[in-house]
Amino acid sequence: MNELDDRGLRKKLWHRGGNRMIIDTGHKTFDRQCDCISTGNVWGDVQHSSFIRAFDETECNGFSNSPGHLQDFDLKYFIESVPNIPVRVLKEIKEATKTISGILYQFRHFTGPSWNRCKIVHGYVLTDEKYKVIKKWQTNGGHKSWRVLEAVLPYMSISK
């Protein structure tokens, strides 16, 4: 299960039906809900990730914006979602992306019935555009959340 793809990321294995990725994080609910861990902009069952432009990037679609405007737009989901990103994590992300863009990943699972689901966020990972980890944050206490973050890293980041 440690075979790498052409980008240096761990290859995914799929359940027989093909719609769920095989993963063993030690967190049964997360593993059962895992549809796919991938790079770039993803909106999945256990992952939400988005490209985050650098603070000083101001041009988009032929329009000029004030510094930070495009970055704030990119971070909007993470700021407005429930539970929202912790202030300390957001501050460190903004500091790390002052001059470089990156990809911000949120890893989570859901509990409760479909009509009243509760999102449990295990943590966040920030990579550069080449999938190298800049920083990671565990936001839900406990060793299971740390194991989730450690288990997903080879699928969306390059360790070297």
C-alpha positions as CSV (number, residue, x, y, z in Angstrom):
1,M,0.0,0.0,0.0
2,N,3.1,2.3,-0.1
3,E,3.3,2.5,-3.9
4,L,3.7,6.0,-5.2
5,D,2.2,7.7,-8.2
6,D,4.2,9.8,-10.7
7,R,4.0,12.9,-8.5
8,G,5.4,11.1,-5.4
9,L,2.0,10.7,-3.7
10,R,0.7,7.4,-2.3
11,K,-1.5,5.5,-4.7
12,K,-5.1,5.0,-3.6
13,L,-6.8,1.6,-3.3
14,W,-10.5,1.4,-3.7
15,H,-13.2,-0.8,-2.1
16,R,-14.8,-3.3,-4.5
17,G,-17.7,-0.9,-5.4
18,G,-15.1,1.8,-6.4
19,N,-16.7,4.7,-4.6
20,R,-14.8,4.6,-1.4
21,M,-11.1,4.8,-0.8
22,I,-9.4,2.2,1.5
23,I,-7.7,3.9,4.4
24,D,-6.7,2.8,7.9
25,T,-6.4,5.8,10.2
26,G,-7.6,4.0,13.4
27,H,-10.7,6.2,13.4
28,K,-13.5,3.9,12.3
29,T,-16.0,6.7,11.4
30,F,-13.5,8.7,9.4
31,D,-12.3,5.5,7.6
32,R,-15.9,4.5,6.8
33,Q,-16.8,7.9,5.4
34,C,-13.6,8.4,3.4
35,D,-14.5,8.8,-0.3
36,C,-11.2,10.1,-1.5
37,I,-8.1,12.0,-0.3
38,S,-6.7,14.1,-3.0
39,T,-4.7,17.3,-3.9
40,G,-6.0,20.7,-4.9
41,N,-9.6,21.9,-4.7
42,V,-11.7,19.1,-3.2
43,W,-15.1,19.1,-1.6
44,G,-15.5,15.5,-0.3
45,D,-17.0,13.7,2.6
46,V,-13.9,13.8,4.8
47,Q,-11.9,16.6,3.0
48,H,-12.4,20.1,2.0
49,S,-9.4,21.8,0.4
50,S,-8.9,25.0,-1.6
51,F,-6.2,26.9,-3.3
52,I,-5.2,30.0,-1.2
53,R,-3.7,32.9,-3.1
54,A,-0.9,34.9,-1.5
55,F,-1.8,38.1,0.3
56,D,0.1,40.2,-2.2
57,E,-1.6,38.6,-5.2
58,T,-4.0,41.3,-6.5
59,E,-4.8,40.4,-10.2
60,C,-7.7,38.1,-11.1
61,N,-9.6,37.9,-14.5
62,G,-8.2,41.2,-15.7
63,F,-9.3,43.1,-12.5
64,S,-7.1,44.6,-9.8
65,N,-8.0,44.1,-6.2
66,S,-6.6,45.4,-3.0
67,P,-3.9,43.2,-1.3
68,G,-5.6,40.4,0.8
69,H,-8.9,40.6,-1.0
70,L,-8.4,37.4,-3.1
71,Q,-6.9,35.6,-0.2
72,D,-9.9,36.4,2.0
73,F,-12.2,35.2,-0.8
74,D,-10.3,31.9,-0.9
75,L,-10.5,31.5,2.9
76,K,-14.2,32.3,3.1
77,Y,-15.4,28.7,3.4
78,F,-13.0,28.0,6.3
79,I,-13.9,31.2,8.1
80,E,-17.7,30.9,7.7
81,S,-18.2,27.1,8.1
82,V,-19.3,25.6,11.3
83,P,-17.1,24.9,13.2
84,N,-15.0,27.7,11.7
85,I,-11.2,27.6,11.6
86,P,-9.6,28.5,14.9
87,V,-8.2,32.1,15.0
88,R,-4.7,31.0,15.8
89,V,-4.7,28.6,12.8
90,L,-6.0,31.3,10.5
91,K,-3.4,33.8,11.7
92,E,-0.6,31.3,11.0
93,I,-2.0,30.5,7.5
94,K,-2.1,34.2,6.6
95,E,1.4,34.6,7.9
96,A,2.6,31.7,5.8
97,T,0.9,32.9,2.6
98,K,2.0,36.5,2.7
99,T,4.1,36.1,-0.4
100,I,3.4,32.5,-1.6
101,S,0.2,30.7,-2.5
102,G,-0.7,27.3,-1.1
103,I,-3.4,24.7,-0.7
104,L,-5.3,24.5,2.6
105,Y,-6.9,21.1,3.6
106,Q,-9.5,20.5,6.2
107,F,-10.0,16.9,7.3
108,R,-13.3,16.0,9.1
109,H,-16.1,13.5,9.5
110,F,-19.7,13.8,10.3
111,T,-21.8,12.3,13.1
112,G,-25.6,12.2,13.7
113,P,-28.5,11.6,11.3
114,S,-28.4,13.1,7.8
115,W,-31.0,15.8,8.7
116,N,-28.9,17.0,11.7
117,R,-25.3,16.2,11.0
118,C,-22.4,17.5,13.2
119,K,-19.0,18.1,11.6
120,I,-16.0,17.0,13.6
121,V,-12.8,18.7,12.3
122,H,-9.6,16.7,13.0
123,G,-7.3,19.4,11.7
124,Y,-5.8,21.4,8.8
125,V,-2.8,21.0,6.6
126,L,-1.2,23.8,4.5
127,T,1.0,22.8,1.6
128,D,2.7,24.8,-1.1
129,E,1.7,24.5,-4.7
130,K,4.1,21.5,-5.1
131,Y,2.3,19.6,-2.3
132,K,5.1,20.1,0.3
133,V,3.8,20.5,3.8
134,I,4.3,24.0,5.2
135,K,2.4,23.3,8.5
136,K,-0.3,21.2,10.0
137,W,-2.7,21.8,12.9
138,Q,-4.7,19.3,15.0
139,T,-7.9,21.1,16.1
140,N,-9.7,18.2,17.8
141,G,-8.1,16.8,20.9
142,G,-7.0,13.2,21.1
143,H,-4.7,10.7,19.5
144,K,-7.3,9.6,16.9
145,S,-7.3,13.1,15.3
146,W,-3.5,13.1,15.1
147,R,-3.6,9.6,13.5
148,V,-6.1,10.9,10.9
149,L,-3.7,13.7,9.9
150,E,-0.7,11.5,9.8
151,A,-2.6,8.8,7.7
152,V,-3.8,11.3,5.1
153,L,-0.5,13.1,4.5
154,P,1.0,10.6,2.0
155,Y,-2.1,11.0,-0.2
156,M,-1.9,14.8,-0.5
157,S,1.6,15.8,0.2
158,I,5.2,15.0,-0.6
159,S,7.4,14.2,2.3
160,K,10.7,15.1,0.6
